[in-house]
Amino acid sequence: MPYKTKSDLPESVKHVLPTHAQDIYKEAFNSAWEQYKDKEDRRDDASREETAHKVA
């Protein structure tokens, strides 16, 4: 699911990335979430969420 705020990001992202990088990660994830909504656009039977995290 797309992230609305930086505080919604996974702990593994919040504790590793600086604040400005968290903004970039959130925007990249949300963009990939939309871009890879169709299963045929993803590789190796990856879930939509897994693909979006890989892209971000």
mmCIF entry with sequence, helices, sheets and N, C-alpha, C, O atoms, coordinates in Angstrom:
data_MODEL
# 
_entry.id   MODEL 
# 
_entity.id                         1 
_entity.type                       polymer 
_entity.pdbx_number_of_molecules   1 
# 
_entity_poly.entity_id                      1 
_entity_poly.type                           'polypeptide(L)' 
_entity_poly.nstd_linkage                   no 
_entity_poly.nstd_monomer                   no 
_entity_poly.pdbx_seq_one_letter_code       MPYKTKSDLPESVKHVLPTHAQDIYKEAFNSAWEQYKDKEDRRDDASREETAHKVA 
_entity_poly.pdbx_seq_one_letter_code_can   MPYKTKSDLPESVKHVLPTHAQDIYKEAFNSAWEQYKDKEDRRDDASREETAHKVA 
_entity_poly.pdbx_strand_id                 A 
# 
loop_
_entity_poly_seq.entity_id 
_entity_poly_seq.num 
_entity_poly_seq.mon_id 
_entity_poly_seq.hetero 
1 1  MET n 
1 2  PRO n 
1 3  TYR n 
1 4  LYS n 
1 5  THR n 
1 6  LYS n 
1 7  SER n 
1 8  ASP n 
1 9  LEU n 
1 10 PRO n 
1 11 GLU n 
1 12 SER n 
1 13 VAL n 
1 14 LYS n 
1 15 HIS n 
1 16 VAL n 
1 17 LEU n 
1 18 PRO n 
1 19 THR n 
1 20 HIS n 
1 21 ALA n 
1 22 GLN n 
1 23 ASP n 
1 24 ILE n 
1 25 TYR n 
1 26 LYS n 
1 27 GLU n 
1 28 ALA n 
1 29 PHE n 
1 30 ASN n 
1 31 SER n 
1 32 ALA n 
1 33 TRP n 
1 34 GLU n 
1 35 GLN n 
1 36 TYR n 
1 37 LYS n 
1 38 ASP n 
1 39 LYS n 
1 40 GLU n 
1 41 ASP n 
1 42 ARG n 
1 43 ARG n 
1 44 ASP n 
1 45 ASP n 
1 46 ALA n 
1 47 SER n 
1 48 ARG n 
1 49 GLU n 
1 50 GLU n 
1 51 THR n 
1 52 ALA n 
1 53 HIS n 
1 54 LYS n 
1 55 VAL n 
1 56 ALA n 
# 
_struct_asym.id          A 
_struct_asym.entity_id   1 
# 
loop_
_struct_conf.conf_type_id 
_struct_conf.id 
_struct_conf.pdbx_PDB_helix_id 
_struct_conf.beg_label_comp_id 
_struct_conf.beg_label_asym_id 
_struct_conf.beg_label_seq_id 
_struct_conf.pdbx_beg_PDB_ins_code 
_struct_conf.end_label_comp_id 
_struct_conf.end_label_asym_id 
_struct_conf.end_label_seq_id 
_struct_conf.pdbx_end_PDB_ins_code 
_struct_conf.beg_auth_comp_id 
_struct_conf.beg_auth_asym_id 
_struct_conf.beg_auth_seq_id 
_struct_conf.end_auth_comp_id 
_struct_conf.end_auth_asym_id 
_struct_conf.end_auth_seq_id 
_struct_conf.pdbx_PDB_helix_class 
_struct_conf.details 
_struct_conf.pdbx_PDB_helix_length 
HELX_P HELX_P1 AA1 LYS A 6  ? ASP A 8  ? LYS A 6  ASP A 8  5 ? 3  
HELX_P HELX_P2 AA2 GLU A 11 ? LYS A 14 ? GLU A 11 LYS A 14 1 ? 4  
HELX_P HELX_P3 AA3 THR A 19 ? GLN A 35 ? THR A 19 GLN A 35 1 ? 17 
HELX_P HELX_P4 AA4 LYS A 39 ? ASP A 41 ? LYS A 39 ASP A 41 5 ? 3  
HELX_P HELX_P5 AA5 ARG A 48 ? VAL A 55 ? ARG A 48 VAL A 55 1 ? 8  
# 
_struct_conf_type.id          HELX_P 
_struct_conf_type.criteria    ? 
_struct_conf_type.reference   ? 
# 
loop_
_atom_site.group_PDB 
_atom_site.id 
_atom_site.type_symbol 
_atom_site.label_atom_id 
_atom_site.label_alt_id 
_atom_site.label_comp_id 
_atom_site.label_asym_id 
_atom_site.label_entity_id 
_atom_site.label_seq_id 
_atom_site.pdbx_PDB_ins_code 
_atom_site.Cartn_x 
_atom_site.Cartn_y 
_atom_site.Cartn_z 
_atom_site.occupancy 
_atom_site.B_iso_or_equiv 
_atom_site.pdbx_formal_charge 
_atom_site.auth_seq_id 
_atom_site.auth_comp_id 
_atom_site.auth_asym_id 
_atom_site.auth_atom_id 
_atom_site.pdbx_PDB_model_num 
ATOM 1   N N  . MET A 1 1  ? 0.832  -1.177  0.000   1.00 0.00 ? 1  MET A N  1 
ATOM 2   C CA . MET A 1 1  ? 0.000  0.000   0.000   1.00 0.00 ? 1  MET A CA 1 
ATOM 3   C C  . MET A 1 1  ? 0.880  1.245   0.000   1.00 0.00 ? 1  MET A C  1 
ATOM 4   O O  . MET A 1 1  ? 1.951  1.240   0.606   1.00 0.00 ? 1  MET A O  1 
ATOM 5   N N  . PRO A 1 2  ? 0.456  2.284   -0.653  1.00 0.00 ? 2  PRO A N  1 
ATOM 6   C CA . PRO A 1 2  ? 1.261  3.509   -0.695  1.00 0.00 ? 2  PRO A CA 1 
ATOM 7   C C  . PRO A 1 2  ? 1.406  4.136   0.694   1.00 0.00 ? 2  PRO A C  1 
ATOM 8   O O  . PRO A 1 2  ? 0.546  3.974   1.560   1.00 0.00 ? 2  PRO A O  1 
ATOM 9   N N  . TYR A 1 3  ? 2.494  4.842   0.878   1.00 0.00 ? 3  TYR A N  1 
ATOM 10  C CA . TYR A 1 3  ? 2.760  5.512   2.150   1.00 0.00 ? 3  TYR A CA 1 
ATOM 11  C C  . TYR A 1 3  ? 2.324  6.971   2.059   1.00 0.00 ? 3  TYR A C  1 
ATOM 12  O O  . TYR A 1 3  ? 2.674  7.673   1.110   1.00 0.00 ? 3  TYR A O  1 
ATOM 13  N N  . LYS A 1 4  ? 1.557  7.424   3.053   1.00 0.00 ? 4  LYS A N  1 
ATOM 14  C CA . LYS A 1 4  ? 1.084  8.814   3.075   1.00 0.00 ? 4  LYS A CA 1 
ATOM 15  C C  . LYS A 1 4  ? 2.109  9.742   3.706   1.00 0.00 ? 4  LYS A C  1 
ATOM 16  O O  . LYS A 1 4  ? 2.274  10.881  3.270   1.00 0.00 ? 4  LYS A O  1 
ATOM 17  N N  . THR A 1 5  ? 2.791  9.260   4.724   1.00 0.00 ? 5  THR A N  1 
ATOM 18  C CA . THR A 1 5  ? 3.779  10.089  5.422   1.00 0.00 ? 5  THR A CA 1 
ATOM 19  C C  . THR A 1 5  ? 5.041  9.276   5.688   1.00 0.00 ? 5  THR A C  1 
ATOM 20  O O  . THR A 1 5  ? 5.036  8.050   5.585   1.00 0.00 ? 5  THR A O  1 
ATOM 21  N N  . LYS A 1 6  ? 6.116  9.969   6.028   1.00 0.00 ? 6  LYS A N  1 
ATOM 22  C CA . LYS A 1 6  ? 7.366  9.277   6.365   1.00 0.00 ? 6  LYS A CA 1 
ATOM 23  C C  . LYS A 1 6  ? 7.200  8.391   7.585   1.00 0.00 ? 6  LYS A C  1 
ATOM 24  O O  . LYS A 1 6  ? 7.864  7.361   7.694   1.00 0.00 ? 6  LYS A O  1 
ATOM 25  N N  . SER A 1 7  ? 6.329  8.773   8.497   1.00 0.00 ? 7  SER A N  1 
ATOM 26  C CA . SER A 1 7  ? 6.136  7.963   9.704   1.00 0.00 ? 7  SER A CA 1 
ATOM 27  C C  . SER A 1 7  ? 5.479  6.621   9.392   1.00 0.00 ? 7  SER A C  1 
ATOM 28  O O  . SER A 1 7  ? 5.519  5.708   10.218  1.00 0.00 ? 7  SER A O  1 
ATOM 29  N N  . ASP A 1 8  ? 4.878  6.490   8.218   1.00 0.00 ? 8  ASP A N  1 
ATOM 30  C CA . ASP A 1 8  ? 4.269  5.228   7.800   1.00 0.00 ? 8  ASP A CA 1 
ATOM 31  C C  . ASP A 1 8  ? 5.291  4.244   7.230   1.00 0.00 ? 8  ASP A C  1 
ATOM 32  O O  . ASP A 1 8  ? 4.984  3.063   7.067   1.00 0.00 ? 8  ASP A O  1 
ATOM 33  N N  . LEU A 1 9  ? 6.485  4.711   6.930   1.00 0.00 ? 9  LEU A N  1 
ATOM 34  C CA . LEU A 1 9  ? 7.512  3.850   6.338   1.00 0.00 ? 9  LEU A CA 1 
ATOM 35  C C  . LEU A 1 9  ? 7.913  2.740   7.308   1.00 0.00 ? 9  LEU A C  1 
ATOM 36  O O  . LEU A 1 9  ? 7.781  2.902   8.521   1.00 0.00 ? 9  LEU A O  1 
ATOM 37  N N  . PRO A 1 10 ? 8.404  1.610   6.782   1.00 0.00 ? 10 PRO A N  1 
ATOM 38  C CA . PRO A 1 10 ? 8.866  0.525   7.653   1.00 0.00 ? 10 PRO A CA 1 
ATOM 39  C C  . PRO A 1 10 ? 10.025 0.991   8.543   1.00 0.00 ? 10 PRO A C  1 
ATOM 40  O O  . PRO A 1 10 ? 10.803 1.867   8.163   1.00 0.00 ? 10 PRO A O  1 
ATOM 41  N N  . GLU A 1 11 ? 10.122 0.399   9.713   1.00 0.00 ? 11 GLU A N  1 
ATOM 42  C CA . GLU A 1 11 ? 11.193 0.741   10.652  1.00 0.00 ? 11 GLU A CA 1 
ATOM 43  C C  . GLU A 1 11 ? 12.566 0.570   10.004  1.00 0.00 ? 11 GLU A C  1 
ATOM 44  O O  . GLU A 1 11 ? 13.475 1.362   10.254  1.00 0.00 ? 11 GLU A O  1 
ATOM 45  N N  . SER A 1 12 ? 12.716 -0.457  9.176   1.00 0.00 ? 12 SER A N  1 
ATOM 46  C CA . SER A 1 12 ? 14.007 -0.713  8.540   1.00 0.00 ? 12 SER A CA 1 
ATOM 47  C C  . SER A 1 12 ? 14.431 0.431   7.626   1.00 0.00 ? 12 SER A C  1 
ATOM 48  O O  . SER A 1 12 ? 15.624 0.617   7.385   1.00 0.00 ? 12 SER A O  1 
ATOM 49  N N  . VAL A 1 13 ? 13.493 1.185   7.124   1.00 0.00 ? 13 VAL A N  1 
ATOM 50  C CA . VAL A 1 13 ? 13.796 2.344   6.282   1.00 0.00 ? 13 VAL A CA 1 
ATOM 51  C C  . VAL A 1 13 ? 14.032 3.573   7.153   1.00 0.00 ? 13 VAL A C  1 
ATOM 52  O O  . VAL A 1 13 ? 14.982 4.325   6.933   1.00 0.00 ? 13 VAL A O  1 
ATOM 53  N N  . LYS A 1 14 ? 13.168 3.772   8.139   1.00 0.00 ? 14 LYS A N  1 
ATOM 54  C CA . LYS A 1 14 ? 13.255 4.967   8.986   1.00 0.00 ? 14 LYS A CA 1 
ATOM 55  C C  . LYS A 1 14 ? 14.553 5.028   9.783   1.00 0.00 ? 14 LYS A C  1 
ATOM 56  O O  . LYS A 1 14 ? 15.091 6.112   10.010  1.00 0.00 ? 14 LYS A O  1 
ATOM 57  N N  . HIS A 1 15 ? 15.058 3.879   10.206  1.00 0.00 ? 15 HIS A N  1 
ATOM 58  C CA . HIS A 1 15 ? 16.247 3.872   11.055  1.00 0.00 ? 15 HIS A CA 1 
ATOM 59  C C  . HIS A 1 15 ? 17.551 3.857   10.267  1.00 0.00 ? 15 HIS A C  1 
ATOM 60  O O  . HIS A 1 15 ? 18.626 4.007   10.848  1.00 0.00 ? 15 HIS A O  1 
ATOM 61  N N  . VAL A 1 16 ? 17.468 3.680   8.959   1.00 0.00 ? 16 VAL A N  1 
ATOM 62  C CA . VAL A 1 16 ? 18.683 3.599   8.150   1.00 0.00 ? 16 VAL A CA 1 
ATOM 63  C C  . VAL A 1 16 ? 18.882 4.852   7.298   1.00 0.00 ? 16 VAL A C  1 
ATOM 64  O O  . VAL A 1 16 ? 20.006 5.329   7.142   1.00 0.00 ? 16 VAL A O  1 
ATOM 65  N N  . LEU A 1 17 ? 17.798 5.378   6.753   1.00 0.00 ? 17 LEU A N  1 
ATOM 66  C CA . LEU A 1 17 ? 17.911 6.509   5.834   1.00 0.00 ? 17 LEU A CA 1 
ATOM 67  C C  . LEU A 1 17 ? 17.731 7.851   6.539   1.00 0.00 ? 17 LEU A C  1 
ATOM 68  O O  . LEU A 1 17 ? 16.918 7.970   7.456   1.00 0.00 ? 17 LEU A O  1 
ATOM 69  N N  . PRO A 1 18 ? 18.493 8.862   6.110   1.00 0.00 ? 18 PRO A N  1 
ATOM 70  C CA . PRO A 1 18 ? 18.265 10.204  6.648   1.00 0.00 ? 18 PRO A CA 1 
ATOM 71  C C  . PRO A 1 18 ? 16.909 10.741  6.187   1.00 0.00 ? 18 PRO A C  1 
ATOM 72  O O  . PRO A 1 18 ? 16.303 10.190  5.268   1.00 0.00 ? 18 PRO A O  1 
ATOM 73  N N  . THR A 1 19 ? 16.445 11.789  6.807   1.00 0.00 ? 19 THR A N  1 
ATOM 74  C CA . THR A 1 19 ? 15.103 12.324  6.557   1.00 0.00 ? 19 THR A CA 1 
ATOM 75  C C  . THR A 1 19 ? 14.844 12.617  5.088   1.00 0.00 ? 19 THR A C  1 
ATOM 76  O O  . THR A 1 19 ? 13.806 12.219  4.559   1.00 0.00 ? 19 THR A O  1 
ATOM 77  N N  . HIS A 1 20 ? 15.759 13.301  4.420   1.00 0.00 ? 20 HIS A N  1 
ATOM 78  C CA . HIS A 1 20 ? 15.520 13.638  3.012   1.00 0.00 ? 20 HIS A CA 1 
ATOM 79  C C  . HIS A 1 20 ? 15.469 12.388  2.136   1.00 0.00 ? 20 HIS A C  1 
ATOM 80  O O  . HIS A 1 20 ? 14.731 12.355  1.152   1.00 0.00 ? 20 HIS A O  1 
ATOM 81  N N  . ALA A 1 21 ? 16.238 11.370  2.479   1.00 0.00 ? 21 ALA A N  1 
ATOM 82  C CA . ALA A 1 21 ? 16.216 10.120  1.725   1.00 0.00 ? 21 ALA A CA 1 
ATOM 83  C C  . ALA A 1 21 ? 14.907 9.362   1.961   1.00 0.00 ? 21 ALA A C  1 
ATOM 84  O O  . ALA A 1 21 ? 14.436 8.651   1.073   1.00 0.00 ? 21 ALA A O  1 
ATOM 85  N N  . GLN A 1 22 ? 14.324 9.508   3.137   1.00 0.00 ? 22 GLN A N  1 
ATOM 86  C CA . GLN A 1 22 ? 13.026 8.888   3.411   1.00 0.00 ? 22 GLN A CA 1 
ATOM 87  C C  . GLN A 1 22 ? 11.948 9.483   2.513   1.00 0.00 ? 22 GLN A C  1 
ATOM 88  O O  . GLN A 1 22 ? 11.064 8.766   2.045   1.00 0.00 ? 22 GLN A O  1 
ATOM 89  N N  . ASP A 1 23 ? 12.017 10.788  2.269   1.00 0.00 ? 23 ASP A N  1 
ATOM 90  C CA . ASP A 1 23 ? 11.069 11.432  1.347   1.00 0.00 ? 23 ASP A CA 1 
ATOM 91  C C  . ASP A 1 23 ? 11.207 10.850  -0.055  1.00 0.00 ? 23 ASP A C  1 
ATOM 92  O O  . ASP A 1 23 ? 10.211 10.561  -0.718  1.00 0.00 ? 23 ASP A O  1 
ATOM 93  N N  . ILE A 1 24 ? 12.439 10.682  -0.498  1.00 0.00 ? 24 ILE A N  1 
ATOM 94  C CA . ILE A 1 24 ? 12.704 10.120  -1.823  1.00 0.00 ? 24 ILE A CA 1 
ATOM 95  C C  . ILE A 1 24 ? 12.207 8.684   -1.891  1.00 0.00 ? 24 ILE A C  1 
ATOM 96  O O  . ILE A 1 24 ? 11.572 8.294   -2.871  1.00 0.00 ? 24 ILE A O  1 
ATOM 97  N N  . TYR A 1 25 ? 12.487 7.895   -0.861  1.00 0.00 ? 25 TYR A N  1 
ATOM 98  C CA . TYR A 1 25 ? 12.043 6.500   -0.810  1.00 0.00 ? 25 TYR A CA 1 
ATOM 99  C C  . TYR A 1 25 ? 10.520 6.420   -0.898  1.00 0.00 ? 25 TYR A C  1 
ATOM 100 O O  . TYR A 1 25 ? 9.977  5.616   -1.656  1.00 0.00 ? 25 TYR A O  1 
ATOM 101 N N  . LYS A 1 26 ? 9.839  7.255   -0.122  1.00 0.00 ? 26 LYS A N  1 
ATOM 102 C CA . LYS A 1 26 ? 8.372  7.254   -0.103  1.00 0.00 ? 26 LYS A CA 1 
ATOM 103 C C  . LYS A 1 26 ? 7.814  7.562   -1.489  1.00 0.00 ? 26 LYS A C  1 
ATOM 104 O O  . LYS A 1 26 ? 6.900  6.882   -1.955  1.00 0.00 ? 26 LYS A O  1 
ATOM 105 N N  . GLU A 1 27 ? 8.352  8.569   -2.139  1.00 0.00 ? 27 GLU A N  1 
ATOM 106 C CA . GLU A 1 27 ? 7.868  8.945   -3.470  1.00 0.00 ? 27 GLU A CA 1 
ATOM 107 C C  . GLU A 1 27 ? 8.177  7.861   -4.501  1.00 0.00 ? 27 GLU A C  1 
ATOM 108 O O  . GLU A 1 27 ? 7.347  7.572   -5.363  1.00 0.00 ? 27 GLU A O  1 
ATOM 109 N N  . ALA A 1 28 ? 9.362  7.262   -4.419  1.00 0.00 ? 28 ALA A N  1 
ATOM 110 C CA . ALA A 1 28 ? 9.729  6.189   -5.346  1.00 0.00 ? 28 ALA A CA 1 
ATOM 111 C C  . ALA A 1 28 ? 8.843  4.963   -5.138  1.00 0.00 ? 28 ALA A C  1 
ATOM 112 O O  . ALA A 1 28 ? 8.398  4.345   -6.105  1.00 0.00 ? 28 ALA A O  1 
ATOM 113 N N  . PHE A 1 29 ? 8.589  4.614   -3.881  1.00 0.00 ? 29 PHE A N  1 
ATOM 114 C CA . PHE A 1 29 ? 7.724  3.474   -3.581  1.00 0.00 ? 29 PHE A CA 1 
ATOM 115 C C  . PHE A 1 29 ? 6.326  3.714   -4.132  1.00 0.00 ? 29 PHE A C  1 
ATOM 116 O O  . PHE A 1 29 ? 5.765  2.851   -4.808  1.00 0.00 ? 29 PHE A O  1 
ATOM 117 N N  . ASN A 1 30 ? 5.765  4.883   -3.845  1.00 0.00 ? 30 ASN A N  1 
ATOM 118 C CA . ASN A 1 30 ? 4.399  5.186   -4.285  1.00 0.00 ? 30 ASN A CA 1 
ATOM 119 C C  . ASN A 1 30 ? 4.290  5.194   -5.805  1.00 0.00 ? 30 ASN A C  1 
ATOM 120 O O  . ASN A 1 30 ? 3.284  4.748   -6.356  1.00 0.00 ? 30 ASN A O  1 
ATOM 121 N N  . SER A 1 31 ? 5.303  5.690   -6.477  1.00 0.00 ? 31 SER A N  1 
ATOM 122 C CA . SER A 1 31 ? 5.307  5.692   -7.938  1.00 0.00 ? 31 SER A CA 1 
ATOM 123 C C  . SER A 1 31 ? 5.358  4.261   -8.480  1.00 0.00 ? 31 SER A C  1 
ATOM 124 O O  . SER A 1 31 ? 4.618  3.910   -9.399  1.00 0.00 ? 31 SER A O  1 
ATOM 125 N N  . ALA A 1 32 ? 6.236  3.445   -7.903  1.00 0.00 ? 32 ALA A N  1 
ATOM 126 C CA . ALA A 1 32 ? 6.351  2.050   -8.337  1.00 0.00 ? 32 ALA A CA 1 
ATOM 127 C C  . ALA A 1 32 ? 5.081  1.270   -8.021  1.00 0.00 ? 32 ALA A C  1 
ATOM 128 O O  . ALA A 1 32 ? 4.705  0.373   -8.775  1.00 0.00 ? 32 ALA A O  1 
ATOM 129 N N  . TRP A 1 33 ? 4.417  1.599   -6.918  1.00 0.00 ? 33 TRP A N  1 
ATOM 130 C CA . TRP A 1 33 ? 3.158  0.942   -6.546  1.00 0.00 ? 33 TRP A CA 1 
ATOM 131 C C  . TRP A 1 33 ? 2.145  1.099   -7.682  1.00 0.00 ? 33 TRP A C  1 
ATOM 132 O O  . TRP A 1 33 ? 1.445  0.151   -8.037  1.00 0.00 ? 33 TRP A O  1 
ATOM 133 N N  . GLU A 1 34 ? 2.078  2.288   -8.236  1.00 0.00 ? 34 GLU A N  1 
ATOM 134 C CA . GLU A 1 34 ? 1.157  2.548   -9.349  1.00 0.00 ? 34 GLU A CA 1 
ATOM 135 C C  . GLU A 1 34 ? 1.655  1.917   -10.643 1.00 0.00 ? 34 GLU A C  1 
ATOM 136 O O  . GLU A 1 34 ? 0.873  1.333   -11.394 1.00 0.00 ? 34 GLU A O  1 
ATOM 137 N N  . GLN A 1 35 ? 2.938  2.031   -10.902 1.00 0.00 ? 35 GLN A N  1 
ATOM 138 C CA . GLN A 1 35 ? 3.504  1.551   -12.157 1.00 0.00 ? 35 GLN A CA 1 
ATOM 139 C C  . GLN A 1 35 ? 3.404  0.034   -12.296 1.00 0.00 ? 35 GLN A C  1 
ATOM 140 O O  . GLN A 1 35 ? 3.208  -0.463  -13.404 1.00 0.00 ? 35 GLN A O  1 
ATOM 141 N N  . TYR A 1 36 ? 3.533  -0.702  -11.214 1.00 0.00 ? 36 TYR A N  1 
ATOM 142 C CA . TYR A 1 36 ? 3.554  -2.166  -11.262 1.00 0.00 ? 36 TYR A CA 1 
ATOM 143 C C  . TYR A 1 36 ? 2.285  -2.788  -10.691 1.00 0.00 ? 36 TYR A C  1 
ATOM 144 O O  . TYR A 1 36 ? 2.340  -3.851  -10.074 1.00 0.00 ? 36 TYR A O  1 
ATOM 145 N N  . LYS A 1 37 ? 1.151  -2.136  -10.891 1.00 0.00 ? 37 LYS A N  1 
ATOM 146 C CA . LYS A 1 37 ? -0.098 -2.675  -10.354 1.00 0.00 ? 37 LYS A CA 1 
ATOM 147 C C  . LYS A 1 37 ? -0.540 -3.942  -11.084 1.00 0.00 ? 37 LYS A C  1 
ATOM 148 O O  . LYS A 1 37 ? -1.234 -4.778  -10.505 1.00 0.00 ? 37 LYS A O  1 
ATOM 149 N N  . ASP A 1 38 ? -0.146 -4.089  -12.345 1.00 0.00 ? 38 ASP A N  1 
ATOM 150 C CA . ASP A 1 38 ? -0.509 -5.283  -13.110 1.00 0.00 ? 38 ASP A CA 1 
ATOM 151 C C  . ASP A 1 38 ? 0.547  -6.366  -12.929 1.00 0.00 ? 38 ASP A C  1 
ATOM 152 O O  . ASP A 1 38 ? 1.742  -6.125  -13.102 1.00 0.00 ? 38 ASP A O  1 
ATOM 153 N N  . LYS A 1 39 ? 0.087  -7.562  -12.578 1.00 0.00 ? 39 LYS A N  1 
ATOM 154 C CA . LYS A 1 39 ? 1.000  -8.674  -12.293 1.00 0.00 ? 39 LYS A CA 1 
ATOM 155 C C  . LYS A 1 39 ? 1.945  -8.968  -13.456 1.00 0.00 ? 39 LYS A C  1 
ATOM 156 O O  . LYS A 1 39 ? 3.100  -9.332  -13.234 1.00 0.00 ? 39 LYS A O  1 
ATOM 157 N N  . GLU A 1 40 ? 1.479  -8.817  -14.671 1.00 0.00 ? 40 GLU A N  1 
ATOM 158 C CA . GLU A 1 40 ? 2.326  -9.122  -15.829 1.00 0.00 ? 40 GLU A CA 1 
ATOM 159 C C  . GLU A 1 40 ? 3.484  -8.131  -15.990 1.00 0.00 ? 40 GLU A C  1 
ATOM 160 O O  . GLU A 1 40 ? 4.418  -8.392  -16.748 1.00 0.00 ? 40 GLU A O  1 
ATOM 161 N N  . ASP A 1 41 ? 3.430  -7.013  -15.293 1.00 0.00 ? 41 ASP A N  1 
ATOM 162 C CA . ASP A 1 41 ? 4.520  -6.037  -15.340 1.00 0.00 ? 41 ASP A CA 1 
ATOM 163 C C  . ASP A 1 41 ? 5.619  -6.346  -14.329 1.00 0.00 ? 41 ASP A C  1 
ATOM 164 O O  . ASP A 1 41 ? 6.681  -5.724  -14.363 1.00 0.00 ? 41 ASP A O  1 
ATOM 165 N N  . ARG A 1 42 ? 5.375  -7.304  -13.425 1.00 0.00 ? 42 ARG A N  1 
ATOM 166 C CA . ARG A 1 42 ? 6.344  -7.654  -12.382 1.00 0.00 ? 42 ARG A CA 1 
ATOM 167 C C  . ARG A 1 42 ? 7.104  -8.910  -12.769 1.00 0.00 ? 42 ARG A C  1 
ATOM 168 O O  . ARG A 1 42 ? 6.639  -9.700  -13.590 1.00 0.00 ? 42 ARG A O  1 
ATOM 169 N N  . ARG A 1 43 ? 8.276  -9.090  -12.173 1.00 0.00 ? 43 ARG A N  1 
ATOM 170 C CA . ARG A 1 43 ? 9.114  -10.257 -12.459 1.00 0.00 ? 43 ARG A CA 1 
ATOM 171 C C  . ARG A 1 43 ? 8.960  -11.340 -11.396 1.00 0.00 ? 43 ARG A C  1 
ATOM 172 O O  . ARG A 1 43 ? 8.674  -11.056 -10.233 1.00 0.00 ? 43 ARG A O  1 
ATOM 173 N N  . ASP A 1 44 ? 9.152  -12.562 -11.814 1.00 0.00 ? 44 ASP A N  1 
ATOM 174 C CA . ASP A 1 44 ? 9.280  -13.713 -10.907 1.00 0.00 ? 44 ASP A CA 1 
ATOM 175 C C  . ASP A 1 44 ? 8.157  -13.842 -9.887  1.00 0.00 ? 44 ASP A C  1 
ATOM 176 O O  . ASP A 1 44 ? 8.415  -14.178 -8.731  1.00 0.00 ? 44 ASP A O  1 
ATOM 177 N N  . ASP A 1 45 ? 6.932  -13.586 -10.284 1.00 0.00 ? 45 ASP A N  1 
ATOM 178 C CA . ASP A 1 45 ? 5.775  -13.703 -9.391  1.00 0.00 ? 45 ASP A CA 1 
ATOM 179 C C  . ASP A 1 45 ? 5.907  -12.857 -8.122  1.00 0.00 ? 45 ASP A C  1 
ATOM 180 O O  . ASP A 1 45 ? 5.327  -13.195 -7.090  1.00 0.00 ? 45 ASP A O  1 
ATOM 181 N N  . ALA A 1 46 ? 6.652  -11.781 -8.193  1.00 0.00 ? 46 ALA A N  1 
ATOM 182 C CA . ALA A 1 46 ? 6.812  -10.897 -7.034  1.00 0.00 ? 46 ALA A CA 1 
ATOM 183 C C  . ALA A 1 46 ? 5.501  -10.168 -6.761  1.00 0.00 ? 46 ALA A C  1 
ATOM 184 O O  . ALA A 1 46 ? 4.746  -9.858  -7.683  1.00 0.00 ? 46 ALA A O  1 
ATOM 185 N N  . SER A 1 47 ? 5.245  -9.904  -5.500  1.00 0.00 ? 47 SER A N  1 
ATOM 186 C CA . SER A 1 47 ? 4.046  -9.151  -5.136  1.00 0.00 ? 47 SER A CA 1 
ATOM 187 C C  . SER A 1 47 ? 4.223  -7.687  -5.531  1.00 0.00 ? 47 SER A C  1 
ATOM 188 O O  . SER A 1 47 ? 5.332  -7.228  -5.806  1.00 0.00 ? 47 SER A O  1 
ATOM 189 N N  . ARG A 1 48 ? 3.134  -6.989  -5.553  1.00 0.00 ? 48 ARG A N  1 
ATOM 190 C CA . ARG A 1 48 ? 3.166  -5.561  -5.872  1.00 0.00 ? 48 ARG A CA 1 
ATOM 191 C C  . ARG A 1 48 ? 4.011  -4.804  -4.843  1.00 0.00 ? 48 ARG A C  1 
ATOM 192 O O  . ARG A 1 48 ? 4.812  -3.942  -5.202  1.00 0.00 ? 48 ARG A O  1 
ATOM 193 N N  . GLU A 1 49 ? 3.825  -5.132  -3.571  1.00 0.00 ? 49 GLU A N  1 
ATOM 194 C CA . GLU A 1 49 ? 4.575  -4.462  -2.507  1.00 0.00 ? 49 GLU A CA 1 
ATOM 195 C C  . GLU A 1 49 ? 6.066  -4.778  -2.594  1.00 0.00 ? 49 GLU A C  1 
ATOM 196 O O  . GLU A 1 49 ? 6.904  -3.887  -2.453  1.00 0.00 ? 49 GLU A O  1 
ATOM 197 N N  . GLU A 1 50 ? 6.392  -6.043  -2.825  1.00 0.00 ? 50 GLU A N  1 
ATOM 198 C CA . GLU A 1 50 ? 7.798  -6.439  -2.935  1.00 0.00 ? 50 GLU A CA 1 
ATOM 199 C C  . GLU A 1 50 ? 8.476  -5.699  -4.091  1.00 0.00 ? 50 GLU A C  1 
ATOM 200 O O  . GLU A 1 50 ? 9.602  -5.219  -3.953  1.00 0.00 ? 50 GLU A O  1 
ATOM 201 N N  . THR A 1 51 ? 7.798  -5.612  -5.208  1.00 0.00 ? 51 THR A N  1 
ATOM 202 C CA . THR A 1 51 ? 8.348  -4.916  -6.370  1.00 0.00 ? 51 THR A CA 1 
ATOM 203 C C  . THR A 1 51 ? 8.552  -3.437  -6.073  1.00 0.00 ? 51 THR A C  1 
ATOM 204 O O  . THR A 1 51 ? 9.586  -2.869  -6.422  1.00 0.00 ? 51 THR A O  1 
ATOM 205 N N  . ALA A 1 52 ? 7.577  -2.817  -5.437  1.00 0.00 ? 52 ALA A N  1 
ATOM 206 C CA . ALA A 1 52 ? 7.692  -1.390  -5.121  1.00 0.00 ? 52 ALA A CA 1 
ATOM 207 C C  . ALA A 1 52 ? 8.859  -1.123  -4.172  1.00 0.00 ? 52 ALA A C  1 
ATOM 208 O O  . ALA A 1 52 ? 9.555  -0.119  -4.325  1.00 0.00 ? 52 ALA A O  1 
ATOM 209 N N  . HIS A 1 53 ? 9.086  -2.004  -3.192  1.00 0.00 ? 53 HIS A N  1 
ATOM 210 C CA . HIS A 1 53 ? 10.227 -1.829  -2.284  1.00 0.00 ? 53 HIS A CA 1 
ATOM 211 C C  . HIS A 1 53 ? 11.543 -1.992  -3.041  1.00 0.00 ? 53 HIS A C  1 
ATOM 212 O O  . HIS A 1 53 ? 12.497 -1.256  -2.788  1.00 0.00 ? 53 HIS A O  1 
ATOM 213 N N  . LYS A 1 54 ? 11.601 -2.941  -3.959  1.00 0.00 ? 54 LYS A N  1 
ATOM 214 C CA . LYS A 1 54 ? 12.827 -3.134  -4.742  1.00 0.00 ? 54 LYS A CA 1 
ATOM 215 C C  . LYS A 1 54 ? 13.133 -1.904  -5.582  1.00 0.00 ? 54 LYS A C  1 
ATOM 216 O O  . LYS A 1 54 ? 14.289 -1.492  -5.685  1.00 0.00 ? 54 LYS A O  1 
ATOM 217 N N  . VAL A 1 55 ? 12.113 -1.321  -6.179  1.00 0.00 ? 55 VAL A N  1 
ATOM 218 C CA . VAL A 1 55 ? 12.300 -0.129  -7.003  1.00 0.00 ? 55 VAL A CA 1 
ATOM 219 C C  . VAL A 1 55 ? 12.750 1.049   -6.144  1.00 0.00 ? 55 VAL A C  1 
ATOM 220 O O  . VAL A 1 55 ? 13.650 1.799   -6.523  1.00 0.00 ? 55 VAL A O  1 
ATOM 221 N N  . ALA A 1 56 ? 12.117 1.201   -4.991  1.00 0.00 ? 56 ALA A N  1 
ATOM 222 C CA . ALA A 1 56 ? 12.442 2.336   -4.114  1.00 0.00 ? 56 ALA A CA 1 
ATOM 223 C C  . ALA A 1 56 ? 13.847 2.190   -3.569  1.00 0.00 ? 56 ALA A C  1 
ATOM 224 O O  . ALA A 1 56 ? 14.307 3.044   -2.811  1.00 0.00 ? 56 ALA A O  1 
# 
